[in-house]
Amino acid sequence: MQPDSPRIISPAEARFECESLHREEKKLVFTNGCFDVLHRGHAHYLAFARAQGDALVVGLNSDASVRRAKGPTRPVNTEQDRAFVLGSLRAVDFVVIFDDDEPRDLIAQILPDVLVKGKDWAHYVSGRDIVEAYGGKVVLAEMVEGKSTTSTIERLRA
């Protein structure tokens, strides 16, 4: 699969890029999600995540993993389209598409200094144990009230 953007990288490329950032003593931030229909909440969340360090890697759920998590009508946009849009945002340094149901293996490969998730995931943050085991930290981001992909799709259908 040929990426549309140099910011869309494979897990192997992500590991190389992240090792390079670590050698430069840059603080690496990671977050993940479906990012299916981007909205203000996503933009706020990604800007918050990027502000936690020097570079932001976004793990993007593949189309298959989104379908497993959200059902057969999702995603609305393909993984390549979602990755391209994410990669075009100033806050995002790299996008890595992953097919697992959660990003644990990807987190173990890139070893971010900071792992960011929304407070709506406070009950479970995949990879928390990995990040905290080597001295990294988990930061929970405030959510923008009333902004979600599900609510956007519901409004469009109404």
DSSP file (Angstrom, degrees, kcal/mol; ACC not computed):
  #  RESIDUE AA STRUCTURE BP1 BP2  ACC     N-H-->O    O-->H-N    N-H-->O    O-->H-N    TCO  KAPPA ALPHA  PHI   PSI    X-CA   Y-CA   Z-CA
    1    1 A M              0   0    0      0, 0.0     0, 0.0     0, 0.0     0, 0.0   0.000 360.0 360.0 360.0 122.8    0.0    0.0    0.0
    2    2 A Q        -     0   0    0      2,-0.0     2,-0.0     1,-0.0     0, 0.0  -0.778 360.0-131.4 -90.6 118.9    1.5    3.3   -1.1
    3    3 A P        -     0   0    0      0, 0.0    77,-0.0     0, 0.0    -1,-0.0  -0.354   1.4-141.6 -69.0 150.9    0.9    6.1    1.3
    4    4 A D  S    S+     0   0    0     76,-0.2    -2,-0.0     1,-0.1    76,-0.0   0.572  85.6  39.8 -83.3 -10.6   -0.5    9.4    0.0
    5    5 A S  S >  S-     0   0    0      3,-0.1     3,-1.7     1,-0.1    -1,-0.1  -0.992  75.6-129.0-142.3 142.4    1.7   11.4    2.4
    6    6 A P  T 3  S+     0   0    0      0, 0.0    -1,-0.1     0, 0.0    -2,-0.0   0.666 109.3  65.7 -66.0 -12.7    5.2   11.2    3.7
    7    7 A R  T 3  S+     0   0    0     87,-0.1    88,-3.0    77,-0.1     2,-0.8   0.626  82.7  84.2 -82.3 -13.1    3.7   11.5    7.2
    8    8 A I  E <   +a   95   0A   0     -3,-1.7     2,-0.3    86,-0.2    88,-0.2  -0.820  66.8 170.8 -91.2 112.6    1.9    8.2    6.8
    9    9 A I  E     -a   96   0A   0     86,-2.8    88,-0.5    -2,-0.8    -2,-0.0  -0.834  33.3-110.0-126.6 159.9    4.5    5.6    7.8
   10   10 A S     >  -     0   0    0     -2,-0.3     4,-2.6    86,-0.1     5,-0.2  -0.344  38.6-104.4 -78.4 165.1    4.6    1.9    8.5
   11   11 A P  H  > S+     0   0    0      0, 0.0     4,-2.2     0, 0.0     5,-0.1   0.884 124.1  52.0 -57.5 -37.8    5.1    0.5   12.0
   12   12 A A  H  > S+     0   0    0      2,-0.2     4,-1.9     1,-0.2     5,-0.1   0.920 110.9  46.5 -65.4 -42.9    8.7   -0.4   11.0
   13   13 A E  H  > S+     0   0    0      1,-0.2     4,-2.9     2,-0.2     5,-0.2   0.872 109.6  55.7 -64.9 -36.4    9.3    3.2    9.8
   14   14 A A  H  X S+     0   0    0     -4,-2.6     4,-2.9     2,-0.2     5,-0.2   0.921 105.6  51.0 -62.2 -43.3    7.7    4.5   13.0
   15   15 A R  H  X S+     0   0    0     -4,-2.2     4,-2.4     2,-0.2    -1,-0.2   0.928 112.2  46.9 -59.8 -44.9   10.1    2.5   15.1
   16   16 A F  H  X S+     0   0    0     -4,-1.9     4,-2.0     2,-0.2    -2,-0.2   0.937 114.2  46.7 -61.5 -48.5   13.0    4.0   13.2
   17   17 A E  H  X S+     0   0    0     -4,-2.9     4,-2.3     1,-0.2    -2,-0.2   0.899 113.7  48.6 -61.4 -41.9   11.7    7.6   13.4
   18   18 A C  H  X S+     0   0    0     -4,-2.9     4,-2.4     2,-0.2    -1,-0.2   0.877 109.0  52.1 -70.2 -37.7   10.9    7.2   17.1
   19   19 A E  H  X S+     0   0    0     -4,-2.4     4,-2.2    -5,-0.2    -1,-0.2   0.902 110.2  50.4 -61.7 -40.0   14.4    5.8   17.8
   20   20 A S  H  X S+     0   0    0     -4,-2.0     4,-1.6     2,-0.2    -2,-0.2   0.917 110.0  49.2 -63.6 -44.2   15.9    8.8   16.0
   21   21 A L  H  <>S+     0   0    0     -4,-2.3     5,-2.7     1,-0.2    -2,-0.2   0.899 110.0  51.5 -62.5 -40.2   13.7   11.2   18.0
   22   22 A H  H ><5S+     0   0    0     -4,-2.4     3,-1.8     1,-0.2    -1,-0.2   0.899 106.4  53.7 -64.0 -40.3   14.8    9.5   21.2
   23   23 A R  H 3<5S+     0   0    0     -4,-2.2    -1,-0.2     1,-0.3    -2,-0.2   0.853 107.4  51.7 -61.6 -33.2   18.5    9.9   20.3
   24   24 A E  T 3<5S-     0   0    0     -4,-1.6    -1,-0.3    -5,-0.1    -2,-0.2   0.367 117.9-118.0 -82.8   5.4   17.9   13.6   19.8
   25   25 A E  T < 5 +     0   0    0     -3,-1.8     2,-0.3     1,-0.2    -3,-0.2   0.834  61.1 155.1  58.5  36.0   16.3   13.7   23.3
   26   26 A K      < -     0   0    0     -5,-2.7     2,-0.7    -6,-0.1    -1,-0.2  -0.703  48.4-117.2 -89.4 145.1   13.0   14.7   21.9
   27   27 A K        -     0   0    0     -2,-0.3    27,-2.7    86,-0.1    28,-1.4  -0.754  30.2-151.0 -86.9 118.4    9.9   13.9   23.9
   28   28 A L  E     -b   55   0A   0     -2,-0.7    86,-2.1    26,-0.2    85,-1.8  -0.772   9.3-164.2 -96.7 130.2    7.7   11.6   21.8
   29   29 A V  E     -bc  56 114A   0     26,-2.9    28,-2.8    -2,-0.4     2,-0.4  -0.896   4.1-168.5-113.7 141.3    3.9   11.6   22.3
   30   30 A F  E     +bc  57 115A   0     84,-2.4    86,-2.7    -2,-0.4     2,-0.3  -0.986  13.2 159.5-129.8 140.9    1.5    8.9   21.1
   31   31 A T  E     -b   58   0A   0     26,-1.9    28,-3.1    -2,-0.4     2,-0.3  -0.940  15.1-162.1-144.8 169.6   -2.2    8.7   20.8
   32   32 A N  E     +b   59   0A   0     84,-0.5     2,-0.3    -2,-0.3    28,-0.2  -0.957  20.5 124.8-148.9 165.6   -4.6    6.6   18.8
   33   33 A G  E     -b   60   0A   0     26,-1.9    28,-2.1    -2,-0.3    -2,-0.0  -0.956  61.0 -86.4 165.6-176.9   -8.1    6.3   17.5
   34   34 A C        -     0   0    0     -2,-0.3    -1,-0.1    26,-0.2    32,-0.1   0.850  39.5-170.7 -83.8 -39.7  -10.4    5.8   14.6
   35   35 A F        +     0   0    0     -3,-0.1     3,-0.3     2,-0.1    51,-0.1   0.911  23.6 159.0  45.7  52.9  -10.6    9.6   13.6
   36   36 A D        +     0   0    0      1,-0.3     2,-0.6    40,-0.0    41,-0.1   0.962  66.3  15.3 -75.1 -55.5  -13.4    8.7   11.2
   37   37 A V  S    S-     0   0    0     39,-0.1    -1,-0.3    40,-0.0     5,-0.1  -0.914  89.4-136.0-122.2 101.4  -15.2   12.0   10.6
   38   38 A L        +     0   0    0     -2,-0.6     2,-0.3    -3,-0.3   110,-0.1  -0.274  34.0 162.9 -64.9 140.8  -12.9   14.7   11.9
   39   39 A H    >>  -     0   0    0    108,-0.1     4,-2.0     1,-0.0     3,-0.6  -0.844  55.0 -78.5-144.9 178.7  -14.6   17.4   14.0
   40   40 A R  H 3> S+     0   0    0     -2,-0.3     4,-2.6     1,-0.3     5,-0.2   0.850 125.0  58.0 -54.2 -40.0  -13.6   20.2   16.5
   41   41 A G  H 3> S+     0   0    0      1,-0.2     4,-2.5     2,-0.2    -1,-0.3   0.899 106.7  48.3 -59.3 -41.6  -13.2   17.7   19.3
   42   42 A H  H <> S+     0   0    0     -3,-0.6     4,-3.0     2,-0.2     5,-0.3   0.937 111.2  49.7 -63.5 -46.4  -10.6   15.8   17.3
   43   43 A A  H  X S+     0   0    0     -4,-2.0     4,-2.1     1,-0.2    -2,-0.2   0.915 113.2  46.6 -60.1 -43.6   -8.7   19.0   16.5
   44   44 A H  H  X S+     0   0    0     -4,-2.6     4,-2.3     2,-0.2    -1,-0.2   0.935 113.8  48.8 -62.0 -47.2   -8.7   20.1   20.1
   45   45 A Y  H  X S+     0   0    0     -4,-2.5     4,-2.6    -5,-0.2    -2,-0.2   0.914 112.2  47.0 -60.4 -47.1   -7.6   16.6   21.3
   46   46 A L  H  X S+     0   0    0     -4,-3.0     4,-2.6     2,-0.2    -1,-0.2   0.878 111.6  50.5 -67.9 -37.5   -4.7   16.4   18.8
   47   47 A A  H  X S+     0   0    0     -4,-2.1     4,-1.8    -5,-0.3    -1,-0.2   0.909 111.5  49.4 -64.5 -41.2   -3.5   19.9   19.6
   48   48 A F  H  < S+     0   0    0     -4,-2.3     4,-0.4     2,-0.2    -2,-0.2   0.935 111.6  48.6 -60.8 -46.8   -3.5   19.0   23.3
   49   49 A A  H >< S+     0   0    0     -4,-2.6     3,-1.6     1,-0.2    -2,-0.2   0.926 110.3  50.5 -60.7 -46.0   -1.6   15.8   22.6
   50   50 A R  H >< S+     0   0    0     -4,-2.6     3,-1.6     1,-0.3    -1,-0.2   0.846 102.3  61.9 -62.2 -33.9    1.0   17.5   20.5
   51   51 A A  T 3< S+     0   0    0     -4,-1.8    -1,-0.3     1,-0.3    -2,-0.2   0.606  89.4  72.1 -68.9 -10.9    1.5   20.1   23.2
   52   52 A Q  T <  S-     0   0    0     -3,-1.6    -1,-0.3    -4,-0.4     2,-0.2   0.539 113.9 -15.7 -81.9  -5.9    2.7   17.3   25.6
   53   53 A G  S <  S-     0   0    0     -3,-1.6   -25,-0.2    -4,-0.2     3,-0.1  -0.860  80.2 -73.7-167.9-158.5    6.0   16.9   23.7
   54   54 A D  S    S+     0   0    0    -27,-2.7     2,-0.3     1,-0.3   -26,-0.2   0.681 106.1  20.5 -96.5 -22.1    8.1   17.5   20.7
   55   55 A A  E     -b   28   0A   0    -28,-1.4   -26,-2.9     2,-0.0     2,-0.5  -0.993  65.1-146.4-150.8 141.7    6.5   15.1   18.2
   56   56 A L  E     -b   29   0A   0     -2,-0.3    37,-1.9    35,-0.2    38,-1.9  -0.947   7.8-168.7-116.4 123.8    3.1   13.4   17.9
   57   57 A V  E     -bd  30  94A   0    -28,-2.8   -26,-1.9    -2,-0.5     2,-0.6  -0.944  10.7-156.6-105.6 127.3    2.6    9.9   16.4
   58   58 A V  E     -bd  31  95A   0     36,-2.8    38,-2.7    -2,-0.5     2,-0.6  -0.925   5.4-150.0-107.5 119.0   -1.0    9.0   15.8
   59   59 A G  E     -bd  32  96A   0    -28,-3.1   -26,-1.9    -2,-0.6     2,-0.5  -0.793  18.6-157.8 -83.0 121.5   -1.9    5.3   15.7
   60   60 A L  E     -bd  33  97A   0     36,-3.0    38,-2.5    -2,-0.6   -26,-0.2  -0.898  15.5-123.2-109.7 122.6   -4.9    5.0   13.3
   61   61 A N  E     - d   0  98A   0    -28,-2.1    38,-0.2    -2,-0.5    40,-0.1  -0.387  31.4-120.7 -60.4 134.1   -7.2    2.0   13.5
   62   62 A S     >  -     0   0    0     36,-2.4     4,-2.1    38,-0.2     5,-0.2  -0.179  28.3-101.0 -66.0 167.9   -7.4    0.2   10.2
   63   63 A D  H  > S+     0   0    0      1,-0.2     4,-2.4     2,-0.2     5,-0.2   0.914 123.7  51.5 -57.3 -43.6  -10.8   -0.1    8.4
   64   64 A A  H  > S+     0   0    0      1,-0.2     4,-2.1     2,-0.2    -1,-0.2   0.904 109.9  47.8 -63.5 -41.6  -11.1   -3.7    9.6
   65   65 A S  H  > S+     0   0    0      2,-0.2     4,-1.7     1,-0.2    -1,-0.2   0.852 110.4  52.4 -70.5 -32.0  -10.4   -2.8   13.2
   66   66 A V  H  X S+     0   0    0     -4,-2.1     4,-3.4     2,-0.2     5,-0.4   0.931 109.1  50.1 -65.5 -44.8  -12.9    0.1   13.1
   67   67 A R  H  X S+     0   0    0     -4,-2.4     4,-2.1     1,-0.2    -2,-0.2   0.908 109.9  50.7 -59.7 -41.9  -15.6   -2.3   11.8
   68   68 A R  H  < S+     0   0    0     -4,-2.1    -1,-0.2     1,-0.2    -2,-0.2   0.879 119.6  36.6 -63.0 -36.5  -14.8   -4.8   14.6
   69   69 A A  H  < S+     0   0    0     -4,-1.7    -2,-0.2    -5,-0.1    -1,-0.2   0.851 132.1  23.0 -84.2 -36.1  -15.2   -2.0   17.2
   70   70 A K  H  < S-     0   0    0     -4,-3.4     3,-0.2     1,-0.3    -3,-0.2   0.486 108.3-104.6-117.9  -5.6  -18.0    0.1   15.7
   71   71 A G    ><  -     0   0    0     -4,-2.1     3,-1.4    -5,-0.4    -1,-0.3  -0.351  46.8 -55.1 105.7 174.1  -20.0   -2.2   13.4
   72   72 A P  T 3  S+     0   0    0      0, 0.0    -1,-0.2     0, 0.0    -5,-0.1   0.620 123.5  60.6 -71.4 -14.7  -20.4   -2.8    9.7
   73   73 A T  T 3  S+     0   0    0     -3,-0.2    -2,-0.1    -6,-0.1    -6,-0.1   0.475  91.7 118.3 -90.8  -0.7  -21.4    0.8    8.8
   74   74 A R    <   +     0   0    0     -3,-1.4     2,-0.1    -7,-0.1    -4,-0.1  -0.884  41.2  44.2-119.3 151.9  -18.1    2.2   10.0
   75   75 A P        -     0   0    0      0, 0.0     4,-0.1     0, 0.0     3,-0.0   0.549  56.3-166.5 -79.5 161.0  -15.7    3.6    9.1
   76   76 A V  S    S+     0   0    0     -2,-0.1     2,-0.3     1,-0.1   -39,-0.1   0.892  79.9  42.3 -73.5 -43.0  -17.4    6.3    6.9
   77   77 A N  S    S-     0   0    0    -41,-0.1    -1,-0.1     1,-0.1   -40,-0.0  -0.812  95.3-107.4-107.8 146.6  -14.0    7.2    5.4
   78   78 A T     >  -     0   0    0     -2,-0.3     4,-3.0     1,-0.1     5,-0.2  -0.216  30.1-110.0 -68.2 160.8  -11.3    4.7    4.3
   79   79 A E  H  > S+     0   0    0      1,-0.2     4,-2.7     2,-0.2     5,-0.2   0.878 119.7  51.7 -59.8 -38.3   -8.1    4.3    6.3
   80   80 A Q  H  > S+     0   0    0      2,-0.2     4,-2.3     1,-0.2    -1,-0.2   0.902 112.1  45.6 -67.5 -39.3   -6.1    6.0    3.6
   81   81 A D  H  > S+     0   0    0      2,-0.2     4,-2.3     1,-0.2    -2,-0.2   0.926 114.9  47.4 -67.3 -44.0   -8.4    9.0    3.5
   82   82 A R  H  X S+     0   0    0     -4,-3.0     4,-2.5     1,-0.2    -2,-0.2   0.911 113.3  48.9 -62.9 -41.8   -8.4    9.2    7.3
   83   83 A A  H  X S+     0   0    0     -4,-2.7     4,-2.9    -5,-0.2    -1,-0.2   0.908 110.3  51.0 -64.6 -42.1   -4.6    8.9    7.4
   84   84 A F  H  X S+     0   0    0     -4,-2.3     4,-1.0     2,-0.2    -2,-0.2   0.928 111.7  46.6 -61.8 -45.8   -4.2   11.6    4.7
   85   85 A V  H >< S+     0   0    0     -4,-2.3     3,-0.7     2,-0.2     4,-0.5   0.938 114.6  47.1 -63.1 -46.7   -6.4   14.1    6.5
   86   86 A L  H >< S+     0   0    0     -4,-2.5     3,-1.6     1,-0.2     6,-0.3   0.927 109.9  53.6 -59.3 -44.6   -4.7   13.4    9.9
   87   87 A G  H 3< S+     0   0    0     -4,-2.9    -1,-0.2     1,-0.3    -2,-0.2   0.704 101.8  60.2 -65.2 -19.0   -1.2   13.7    8.3
   88   88 A S  T << S+     0   0    0     -4,-1.0    -1,-0.3    -3,-0.7     2,-0.3   0.581  84.2 100.7 -84.2  -9.5   -2.2   17.1    6.9
   89   89 A L  S X  S-     0   0    0     -3,-1.6     3,-1.2    -4,-0.5    -3,-0.0  -0.569  74.5-134.5 -80.4 139.1   -2.8   18.5   10.3
   90   90 A R  T 3  S+     0   0    0     -2,-0.3    -1,-0.1     1,-0.3    -4,-0.0   0.823 103.4  58.0 -58.8 -34.2   -0.1   20.7   11.9
   91   91 A A  T 3  S+     0   0    0    -36,-0.1     2,-0.5   -48,-0.0    -1,-0.3   0.723  93.9  78.7 -70.9 -21.1   -0.3   18.9   15.2
   92   92 A V    <   +     0   0    0     -3,-1.2   -35,-0.1    -6,-0.3     3,-0.1  -0.785  46.6 174.9-100.6 124.8    0.5   15.5   13.7
   93   93 A D  S    S+     0   0    0    -37,-1.9     2,-0.3    -2,-0.5   -36,-0.2   0.849  71.9   7.1 -90.8 -40.8    4.0   14.5   12.8
   94   94 A F  E     - d   0  57A   0    -38,-1.9   -36,-2.8   -86,-0.0     2,-0.4  -0.995  57.0-154.5-144.2 147.8    3.4   10.8   11.8
   95   95 A V  E     -ad   8  58A   0    -88,-3.0   -86,-2.8    -2,-0.3     2,-0.5  -0.990  11.0-171.9-122.0 131.0    0.4    8.5   11.2
   96   96 A V  E     -ad   9  59A   0    -38,-2.7   -36,-3.0    -2,-0.4     2,-0.4  -0.981  14.7-145.1-125.0 118.4    0.7    4.8   11.6
   97   97 A I  E     - d   0  60A   0    -88,-0.5     2,-0.4    -2,-0.5   -36,-0.2  -0.675  21.5-174.1 -81.7 131.9   -2.2    2.5   10.5
   98   98 A F  E     - d   0  61A   0    -38,-2.5   -36,-2.4    -2,-0.4   -33,-0.2  -0.969  22.9-156.3-130.4 148.4   -2.5   -0.5   12.7
   99   99 A D        +     0   0    0     -2,-0.4    -1,-0.1   -38,-0.2   -38,-0.1   0.548  60.9 102.1-100.6 -10.2   -4.9   -3.5   12.3
  100  100 A D  S    S-     0   0    0      1,-0.1   -38,-0.2     2,-0.1    -2,-0.1  -0.236  82.0-114.8 -70.5 164.4   -5.1   -4.8   15.9
  101  101 A D  S    S+     0   0    0      1,-0.1    -1,-0.1   -40,-0.1   -40,-0.1   0.755 101.8  19.7 -72.5 -23.4   -8.1   -4.0   18.1
  102  102 A E  S    S-     0   0    0    -69,-0.0     3,-0.4    25,-0.0     4,-0.2  -0.959  81.2-117.7-142.1 161.5   -5.9   -1.9   20.4
  103  103 A P  S  > S+     0   0    0      0, 0.0     4,-2.7     0, 0.0     5,-0.3   0.248  72.6 117.8 -87.2  14.3   -2.5   -0.2   19.9
  104  104 A R  H  > S+     0   0    0      1,-0.2     4,-2.2     2,-0.2     5,-0.1   0.873  77.7  45.5 -50.4 -49.2   -0.5   -2.2   22.6
  105  105 A D  H  > S+     0   0    0     -3,-0.4     4,-1.4     1,-0.2    -1,-0.2   0.889 113.5  50.0 -64.8 -39.3    2.0   -3.8   20.2
  106  106 A L  H  > S+     0   0    0     -3,-0.2     4,-2.1     2,-0.2     5,-0.2   0.907 109.9  50.9 -65.2 -41.5    2.6   -0.5   18.3
  107  107 A I  H  X S+     0   0    0     -4,-2.7     4,-2.5     1,-0.2    -2,-0.2   0.904 108.0  52.8 -61.2 -41.8    3.2    1.3   21.7
  108  108 A A  H  < S+     0   0    0     -4,-2.2    -1,-0.2    -5,-0.3    -2,-0.2   0.816 110.3  49.6 -64.3 -30.1    5.7   -1.4   22.6
  109  109 A Q  H  < S+     0   0    0     -4,-1.4    -2,-0.2    -5,-0.1    -1,-0.2   0.897 120.8  30.8 -74.9 -41.5    7.5   -0.9   19.3
  110  110 A I  H  < S-     0   0    0     -4,-2.1    -2,-0.2    -5,-0.1    -3,-0.2   0.679  86.6-152.0 -97.7 -17.1    7.8    2.9   19.5
  111  111 A L     <  -     0   0    0     -4,-2.5   -83,-0.2    -5,-0.2    -3,-0.1   0.932  16.9-154.0  46.9  67.9    8.0    3.4   23.3
  112  112 A P        -     0   0    0      0, 0.0   -83,-0.2     0, 0.0     3,-0.1  -0.308  17.6-138.3 -68.3 154.0    6.5    6.9   23.6
  113  113 A D  S    S+     0   0    0    -85,-1.8    24,-2.4     1,-0.2     2,-0.4   0.798  93.0  30.8 -77.3 -31.4    7.4    9.2   26.5
  114  114 A V  E     -ce  29 137A   0    -86,-2.1   -84,-2.4    22,-0.2     2,-0.5  -0.996  66.2-162.6-133.6 132.6    3.8   10.3   26.8
  115  115 A L  E     -ce  30 138A   0     22,-2.5    24,-2.7    -2,-0.4     2,-0.5  -0.972  14.9-163.0-113.8 121.7    0.7    8.4   26.0
  116  116 A V  E     + e   0 139A   0    -86,-2.7   -84,-0.5    -2,-0.5     2,-0.3  -0.899  16.3 161.5-111.9 133.1   -2.4   10.5   25.6
  117  117 A K  E     - e   0 140A   0     22,-1.9    24,-2.8    -2,-0.5     2,-0.1  -0.958  42.7 -96.2-138.4 158.6   -6.0    9.3   25.7
  118  118 A G  E >   - e   0 141A   0     -2,-0.3     3,-2.6    22,-0.2    24,-0.2  -0.407  35.1-113.7 -71.7 151.9   -9.3   11.1   26.2
  119  119 A K  G >  S+     0   0    0     22,-2.8     3,-1.7     1,-0.3     4,-0.2   0.720 113.9  73.5 -60.5 -19.6  -10.8   11.1   29.7
  120  120 A D  G 3  S+     0   0    0      1,-0.3    -1,-0.3    21,-0.3     3,-0.2   0.636  97.8  49.5 -68.3 -10.8  -13.6    9.0   28.4
  121  121 A W  G X  S+     0   0    0     -3,-2.6     3,-1.7     1,-0.1    -1,-0.3   0.128  73.0 115.9-108.4  17.1  -11.0    6.2   28.4
  122  122 A A  T <   +     0   0    0     -3,-1.7     3,-0.2     1,-0.3    -1,-0.1   0.798  69.9  62.3 -58.1 -28.9   -9.8    6.7   31.9
  123  123 A H  T 3  S+     0   0    0      1,-0.3     2,-0.3    -3,-0.2    -1,-0.3   0.751 120.9  12.5 -69.7 -24.2  -11.0    3.3   32.9
  124  124 A Y    <   -     0   0    0     -3,-1.7     2,-0.6     2,-0.0    -1,-0.3  -0.867  58.9-177.6-158.6 119.5   -8.6    1.6   30.4
  125  125 A V    >   -     0   0    0     -2,-0.3     3,-2.1    -3,-0.2     4,-0.3  -0.944  29.5-132.7-119.3 108.6   -5.6    2.9   28.5
  126  126 A S  T 3  S+     0   0    0     -2,-0.6    -2,-0.0     1,-0.3     0, 0.0  -0.381  91.8  16.7 -60.5 128.9   -4.1    0.3   26.3
  127  127 A G  T 3> S+     0   0    0     -2,-0.1     4,-2.4     3,-0.0    -1,-0.3   0.389  83.8 126.0  89.6  -3.0   -0.3    0.3   26.7
  128  128 A R  H <> S+     0   0    0     -3,-2.1     4,-2.8     1,-0.2     5,-0.3   0.921  74.4  50.5 -52.2 -47.7   -0.4    2.2   30.0
  129  129 A D  H  > S+     0   0    0     -4,-0.3     4,-1.5     1,-0.2    -1,-0.2   0.864 110.2  49.9 -62.1 -36.7    1.7   -0.5   31.7
  130  130 A I  H  > S+     0   0    0     -3,-0.2     4,-0.8     2,-0.2    -1,-0.2   0.953 114.1  43.6 -65.3 -50.6    4.3   -0.5   29.0
  131  131 A V  H ><>S+     0   0    0     -4,-2.4     5,-2.5     1,-0.2     3,-0.7   0.917 116.4  46.0 -63.9 -45.6    4.8    3.3   29.0
  132  132 A E  H ><5S+     0   0    0     -4,-2.8     3,-1.4    -5,-0.3    -1,-0.2   0.785 100.9  68.9 -71.0 -25.7    4.8    3.6   32.8
  133  133 A A  H 3<5S+     0   0    0     -4,-1.5    -1,-0.2    -5,-0.3    -2,-0.2   0.804 106.8  38.3 -63.9 -29.2    7.2    0.6   33.2
  134  134 A Y  T <<5S-     0   0    0     -4,-0.8    -1,-0.3    -3,-0.7    -2,-0.2   0.156 129.2 -89.8-109.6  20.6   10.1    2.6   31.6
  135  135 A G  T < 5S+     0   0    0     -3,-1.4    -3,-0.2     1,-0.2    -2,-0.1   0.508  83.0 132.6  92.6   4.5    9.2    6.0   33.2
  136  136 A G      < -     0   0    0     -5,-2.5     2,-0.3    -6,-0.2    -1,-0.2  -0.228  46.1-129.7 -77.4 176.4    6.9    7.4   30.6
  137  137 A K  E     -e  114   0A   0    -24,-2.4   -22,-2.5    -2,-0.0     2,-0.5  -0.931   2.0-135.3-132.9 156.7    3.5    9.0   31.6
  138  138 A V  E     -e  115   0A   0     -2,-0.3     2,-0.4   -24,-0.2   -22,-0.2  -0.924  20.3-166.6-107.6 131.4   -0.1    8.8   30.6
  139  139 A V  E     -e  116   0A   0    -24,-2.7   -22,-1.9    -2,-0.5     2,-0.5  -0.977   9.8-147.4-121.4 129.9   -2.0   12.0   30.2
  140  140 A L  E     -e  117   0A   0     -2,-0.4     2,-0.3   -24,-0.2   -22,-0.2  -0.857  16.2-145.3 -99.6 127.5   -5.8   12.1   30.0
  141  141 A A  E     -e  118   0A   0    -24,-2.8   -22,-2.8    -2,-0.5   -21,-0.3  -0.678  16.3-114.1 -94.7 142.2   -7.3   14.8   27.8
  142  142 A E        -     0   0    0     -2,-0.3     2,-0.3   -24,-0.2   -94,-0.1  -0.428  33.1-129.0 -65.5 146.3  -10.5   16.7   28.4
  143  143 A M        -     0   0    0     -2,-0.1     2,-0.7   -25,-0.1    -1,-0.1  -0.715  17.5-112.7 -97.8 151.8  -13.1   16.1   25.8
  144  144 A V    >   -     0   0    0     -2,-0.3     3,-1.8     3,-0.2  -103,-0.1  -0.765  42.8-112.1 -84.7 118.6  -15.0   18.8   24.0
  145  145 A E  T 3  S+     0   0    0     -2,-0.7     3,-0.1     1,-0.3    -1,-0.1  -0.208  93.5   5.8 -54.7 129.9  -18.6   18.6   25.2
  146  146 A G  T 3  S+     0   0    0      1,-0.2     2,-0.6  -105,-0.0    -1,-0.3   0.523  98.7 116.9  78.6   6.2  -21.1   17.5   22.6
  147  147 A K    <   +     0   0    0     -3,-1.8     2,-0.3  -108,-0.1    -3,-0.2  -0.924  30.8 128.0-114.5 113.7  -18.5   16.7   19.9
  148  148 A S     >  -     0   0    0     -2,-0.6     4,-1.9     1,-0.1     5,-0.1  -0.983  61.7-119.8-155.0 156.5  -18.2   13.1   18.7
  149  149 A T  H  > S+     0   0    0     -2,-0.3     4,-2.8     2,-0.2     5,-0.2   0.911 114.4  54.8 -63.6 -41.9  -18.2   11.2   15.4
  150  150 A T  H  > S+     0   0    0      1,-0.2     4,-2.4     2,-0.2    -1,-0.2   0.925 109.4  46.1 -59.0 -45.5  -21.2    9.2   16.5
  151  151 A S  H  > S+     0   0    0      2,-0.2     4,-2.1     1,-0.2    -1,-0.2   0.867 112.1  52.2 -67.6 -34.1  -23.2   12.4   17.2
  152  152 A T  H  X S+     0   0    0     -4,-1.9     4,-2.1     2,-0.2    -2,-0.2   0.938 111.0  46.6 -64.7 -46.2  -22.1   13.9   13.9
  153  153 A I  H  X S+     0   0    0     -4,-2.8     4,-2.0     1,-0.2    -2,-0.2   0.899 111.0  52.7 -63.4 -40.6  -23.2   10.8   12.0
  154  154 A E  H  X S+     0   0    0     -4,-2.4     4,-1.4    -5,-0.2    -1,-0.2   0.905 109.0  49.6 -62.1 -41.3  -26.6   10.8   13.8
  155  155 A R  H  < S+     0   0    0     -4,-2.1    -1,-0.2     1,-0.2    -2,-0.2   0.897 110.1  51.1 -64.7 -39.3  -27.2   14.4   12.9
  156  156 A L  H  < S+     0   0    0     -4,-2.1    -1,-0.2     1,-0.2    -2,-0.2   0.869 110.5  48.6 -65.4 -36.2  -26.4   13.7    9.3
  157  157 A R  H  <        0   0    0     -4,-2.0    -1,-0.2     1,-0.2    -2,-0.2   0.756 360.0 360.0 -74.5 -24.5  -28.8   10.7    9.2
  158  158 A A     <        0   0    0     -4,-1.4    -1,-0.2    -5,-0.2    -2,-0.2   0.479 360.0 360.0 -76.9 360.0  -31.6   12.8   10.8
